[in-house]
Amino acid sequence: MLKVSGQALLAVAEYFKVLSEVSRLQVLCCLKSGGKNVTEIIEATGLGQANVSKHLKVLAQAGIVTRTPQGTSVFYEITDPIVFQLCEVVCDRLGIRLDEQTQQLEELKNLRG
């Protein structure tokens, strides 16, 4: 049996905590097509400047995005696109659960009817 240290599990939990915020996921989705500056992210997401800056800081500290100064702007890019694969796995699983729940509801309706 594989034994995982508490520190390793804490790091995994912190990574998922970063991904558990809707606004951060919006920012990540915005960056999927390529690097953008804060103004572009604000326009794409509809989030406020302070909100976007706060979430970019959290994402950068977690190593999920990188900051690259270019002239008077700073551009943000996804560090590792595997983050999107994680989101796809979760979405696929949620879709399966929803299908199962829909099927159960149909079965219950048939029992009533």
N, C-alpha and C positions, 0 to 999 in steps of 0.2 A: 504494500500500500504506500502511495506517495505521501510523504509528510511535507506540509507546506508551513513555513514559519508565519507567525503572527505579523511580522513586519511586511512580508510579501503580500499577505491578504489585505493588510492596511493600505498598501500602495494600490492594489487592484480596486479596493473600495473607493479610494480617493479619486482614481481615474474615472470610475463610473459616476461618482458624485458630480464631477465636472460636466459630464455628459447628461446629467439628469435635469438640466434647466432648459426650458423651452426656448428662451431668448438666445442662449448659447448655441442650441441646435439650429436656430434660424441663421445665426452668423456663420456657422459651419457650412450650412447648405448654400449660403451666398458665396462662400469661398470655394465651393466645389468646382466652379468653372474657371478659377484662377485667382491670382492675387488681386487685392483691392485695397484702397485706402479707406480711412474712416468715413469720409464723405460718401463714397460709393456704397459702403456697407449700410449706412444710414438710409440712403435712397432706396436700396434694394429690400431692406427689412422693414422700414417704417419705424424703427426704434429710435429713441432719442440719443443724442450725442454722448451724454454721460453714461447712459445704459450700455451703449455699444463699447465705449472705452473700458468700462468696468469688466464686461464680459471678455473682451480681447485680452485684458490683463490676466484674467483667470486662465484663459486658454493658453496664453503664452507661458505662464508659470507652470502649467501642466505639461508643456512641451508639445501641445497639439498644433499650435500655430507658431510661425516665426515672424519676427518684425524685421523689415528691411528698410532703412531710411533711404529715400530717393529725393534729393533736393529738399524742398520744404515739406514733403509728405513722408508718411511712413506707410509702407505696404505690408499687408498681412497675407500669409499663405499657409496652407495646410502643410504640416510637417510630414505626416504619414497618412496617406489616403486609406489606410486600413480602418480608420475611424468610420468610413462610409460602409465598409463591409460589416462592421459590428452593427451599425444601424439597420442594414438590410437583413441581417440574421434576426434581429429583434422584430422588425416589421413582418418578416415571413412567419415568425412564431406567433405574433399577435393575429395575423390573418388566419392561421390554422385554428387558433383558439376561437376566433369569431365564427368561423365556419362550423366548428363543433357546437358552439352555443346556439347558432341558428338552427342546426339540425335537431338539437334537443328541444328547442321551442316548437319546431314543426311537429315533432313526435308528441309533445304535450297537447298541442292543438288537435291532433288526430285522436287522441284519447278522449278529449272533451266532445268531439264532434260526431 
